[in-house]
Amino acid sequence: MSQVELAAEARVGRQWLVEFEAGDKLSAPFDMVMRLLVALGLDVTFDSTVPVRARRPESFTPKASEILARYAPQDRPL
């Protein structure tokens, strides 16, 4: 799926998607992230019992595409 197609499907701007994928967004509206997950066919589960991880160094900033790739279905890579 191209960025243009994904942006249209998720009802977000292509530039927003480009910046989100690159990890350039310091924050993102919850509804936009959820629409993106739905467009990608991904499920999300919120679990308050998961322990909070130790704080990572400030220099570590994962890209959204790296995070989403961990949860992509095997038959549908990002």
Buried (B, 14 or more C-beta within 10 A) or exposed (E): EEEEEBBBBBEBEBEBBEBBBEBEBEEBEEEBBEBBBBBBEBEEEEEEEEEEEEEEEEEEEEEBEEEBEEEBEEEEEB
